[in-house]
Amino acid sequence: MSRFIVLEGVEGAGKSTQVRLLAAWLTAAGVPHVCAREPGGTPVGEAIRGVLLEARELDVPAATELFLMLGARAAFVRDVVRPALARGEVVIADRFDFSTFAYQGYGRGIPLEDVRRLNEVATGGLRPDAYLVLDVPVDEGARRQEAEGKAPDRIEAAGRGFLERVRTGYLELTAQDGRAHGVDGRGEAELVHDRVRALLESLFPETFAT
């Protein structure tokens, strides 16, 4: 049975690692799936990602950042998510609309109701079956990225205060949305994977229970 699962969280929370581990698990279990990242996943999305994250020399207004994110998302939904779901596959996304609510809403200060309204246009009303929000303290996430030799991208370079607002946003969004589930992102990657896997098996046993 097709499912749309999104992994969310602050920088260094381990989203990309957990997506890779989930992909390996689903492959071993013979579950058809697609894994993709946001912004990105399509040619236009990857081009927009270059502007949003890699072009640190650009002074991008918050509203422009929001519209670029949503432009990439519209292509992602049309070209990746909906076709995969129509084929009966599981979609595992590294970020989706919670990131926009947290980063451009809580972080940049754009009114959340405006972000939600515009996001509805970009997604055509599509919502994930579940958000798995990996939570780690901002400082721990930064230490992980430093240990991996990752330099801050343009958005991450906004500073600790910005990232603390983003984390607060994630915590509040998770508490308010019945489809969102907090996952302790601390500890070794395999331990976190066990938590993620147990949660998915409990939420959707018909799809994930092996």
C-alpha positions as CSV (number, residue, x, y, z in Angstrom):
1,M,0.0,0.0,0.0
2,S,1.4,3.4,-1.0
3,R,2.4,5.8,1.8
4,F,4.0,9.2,1.8
5,I,6.4,9.5,4.7
6,V,8.5,12.7,5.4
7,L,11.5,13.0,7.6
8,E,12.0,16.4,9.1
9,G,14.3,18.2,11.6
10,V,16.9,20.9,12.2
11,E,20.3,20.8,10.6
12,G,22.3,17.8,11.7
13,A,19.3,15.9,13.0
14,G,20.2,12.9,10.8
15,K,17.4,13.0,8.2
16,S,19.5,12.0,5.2
17,T,21.1,9.2,7.1
18,Q,17.7,7.9,8.2
19,V,16.4,8.1,4.7
20,R,19.3,5.9,3.5
21,L,18.7,3.4,6.3
22,L,15.0,3.3,5.5
23,A,15.7,2.7,1.9
24,A,18.0,-0.3,2.7
25,W,15.3,-1.7,5.0
26,L,12.5,-1.4,2.4
27,T,14.7,-2.9,-0.3
28,A,15.5,-5.9,1.9
29,A,11.8,-6.3,2.7
30,G,10.9,-6.0,-1.0
31,V,8.7,-2.9,-0.5
32,P,8.7,-0.7,-3.7
33,H,9.7,2.8,-2.8
34,V,11.1,6.1,-3.9
35,C,13.5,8.3,-1.9
36,A,14.0,12.0,-2.7
37,R,15.0,15.2,-1.1
38,E,13.5,18.7,-0.9
39,P,14.2,21.1,-2.3
40,G,15.2,19.0,-5.2
41,G,14.2,15.6,-6.6
42,T,13.5,17.0,-10.1
43,P,15.7,19.0,-12.6
44,V,14.0,22.3,-11.8
45,G,14.1,21.5,-8.1
46,E,17.8,20.8,-8.1
47,A,18.4,24.1,-10.0
48,I,16.4,26.0,-7.4
49,R,18.3,24.2,-4.6
50,G,21.5,25.6,-6.0
51,V,20.2,29.1,-5.6
52,L,18.6,28.5,-2.2
53,L,21.4,26.7,-0.4
54,E,24.6,27.0,-2.3
55,A,24.7,30.7,-3.5
56,R,25.8,32.2,-0.2
57,E,26.8,35.4,-1.9
58,L,23.2,36.2,-2.8
59,D,21.1,38.4,-0.6
60,V,17.8,36.5,-1.0
61,P,14.7,38.2,0.5
62,A,12.6,36.0,2.8
63,A,9.6,36.1,0.5
64,T,11.8,35.2,-2.5
65,E,13.2,32.3,-0.6
66,L,9.6,31.1,0.2
67,F,8.5,31.3,-3.4
68,L,11.5,29.5,-4.6
69,M,10.9,26.7,-2.1
70,L,7.3,26.4,-3.2
71,G,8.2,26.4,-6.9
72,A,10.5,23.5,-6.3
73,R,7.8,21.7,-4.3
74,A,5.2,22.0,-7.0
75,A,7.5,20.2,-9.4
76,F,8.4,17.6,-6.7
77,V,4.7,16.8,-6.1
78,R,3.8,16.6,-9.7
79,D,6.8,14.7,-11.0
80,V,7.9,12.5,-8.1
81,V,5.4,12.1,-5.3
82,R,2.0,11.7,-7.1
83,P,3.4,9.3,-9.8
84,A,5.0,7.1,-7.2
85,L,1.9,7.0,-5.1
86,A,-0.2,6.2,-8.2
87,R,2.1,3.2,-8.8
88,G,1.5,2.0,-5.3
89,E,5.0,2.8,-4.0
90,V,6.1,4.2,-0.7
91,V,7.6,7.7,-0.9
92,I,10.3,8.7,1.6
93,A,11.1,12.4,1.5
94,D,14.0,14.2,3.1
95,R,11.9,17.3,4.0
96,F,8.6,18.6,2.8
97,D,6.2,21.4,3.9
98,F,7.0,21.3,7.7
99,S,10.5,22.6,6.7
100,T,8.9,25.6,5.0
101,F,6.6,26.3,8.0
102,A,9.6,26.0,10.4
103,Y,12.3,27.8,8.3
104,Q,10.4,30.5,6.4
105,G,7.6,30.8,9.0
106,Y,9.1,30.5,12.4
107,G,12.7,31.2,11.3
108,R,12.3,34.0,8.8
109,G,9.1,35.4,10.4
110,I,6.7,35.2,7.5
111,P,3.2,34.8,8.9
112,L,2.4,31.1,9.2
113,E,-1.1,31.4,7.7
114,D,0.4,33.0,4.6
115,V,3.0,30.2,4.3
116,R,0.3,27.6,4.7
117,R,-2.0,29.2,2.1
118,L,0.7,29.4,-0.5
119,N,1.9,25.9,0.3
120,E,-1.6,24.6,-0.4
121,V,-1.2,26.0,-4.0
122,A,2.2,24.3,-4.5
123,T,1.1,20.9,-3.2
124,G,-2.4,20.9,-4.6
125,G,-3.6,19.9,-1.1
126,L,-1.3,16.8,-0.9
127,R,-0.3,15.9,2.6
128,P,2.0,13.2,3.9
129,D,0.6,10.2,5.7
130,A,3.2,10.9,8.5
131,Y,5.9,13.4,9.4
132,L,8.7,11.9,11.5
133,V,10.4,14.9,13.1
134,L,13.9,14.0,14.3
135,D,14.7,16.2,17.2
136,V,18.2,17.1,18.5
137,P,19.5,20.2,20.2
138,V,20.8,22.8,17.8
139,D,24.3,22.7,19.2
140,E,24.4,18.9,18.8
141,G,23.3,19.1,15.2
142,A,26.0,21.7,14.6
143,R,28.7,19.5,16.2
144,R,27.6,16.6,14.0
145,Q,27.9,18.6,10.8
146,E,31.3,20.0,11.9
147,A,32.5,16.4,12.6
148,E,31.4,15.4,9.1
149,G,33.2,18.4,7.6
150,K,30.0,20.0,6.3
151,A,30.2,23.8,5.9
152,P,26.9,25.7,6.6
153,D,24.8,26.4,3.5
154,R,23.2,29.8,2.9
155,I,20.2,29.1,5.1
156,E,22.2,27.4,7.9
157,A,24.5,30.4,8.0
158,A,21.7,32.5,9.3
159,G,23.0,31.6,12.8
160,R,22.1,29.9,16.0
161,G,19.2,32.2,16.9
162,F,17.6,31.4,13.6
163,L,18.0,27.7,14.0
164,E,16.7,27.8,17.6
165,R,13.5,29.4,16.2
166,V,13.3,26.7,13.6
167,R,13.6,24.0,16.3
168,T,10.9,25.7,18.3
169,G,8.8,25.7,15.2
170,Y,9.2,22.0,14.7
171,L,8.3,21.2,18.3
172,E,5.2,23.3,18.1
173,L,4.1,22.0,14.7
174,T,4.6,18.4,15.9
175,A,2.4,19.1,19.0
176,Q,-0.3,20.6,16.8
177,D,-0.5,18.1,13.9
178,G,-1.9,14.6,14.4
179,R,0.2,13.3,11.5
180,A,3.4,14.4,13.1
181,H,5.5,12.2,15.4
182,G,8.5,13.3,17.3
183,V,11.5,11.0,17.3
184,D,14.5,11.4,19.6
185,G,17.3,11.9,17.1
186,R,20.1,11.6,19.7
187,G,22.4,8.5,19.7
188,E,23.9,6.3,17.1
189,A,22.3,6.2,13.7
190,E,21.3,2.6,14.0
191,L,19.6,3.3,17.4
192,V,17.6,6.1,15.8
193,H,16.7,3.9,12.9
194,D,15.3,1.4,15.3
195,R,13.1,4.1,16.7
196,V,12.0,5.2,13.3
197,R,11.3,1.7,12.1
198,A,9.3,0.8,15.2
199,L,7.2,3.9,14.8
200,L,6.4,3.2,11.1
201,E,5.6,-0.5,11.9
202,S,3.1,0.7,14.6
203,L,1.5,3.4,12.5
204,F,1.2,1.4,9.2
205,P,1.6,-2.3,9.9
206,E,0.0,-3.2,6.6
207,T,2.9,-1.5,4.8
208,F,5.9,-1.7,7.1
209,A,5.5,-4.6,9.4
210,T,8.0,-7.3,8.4
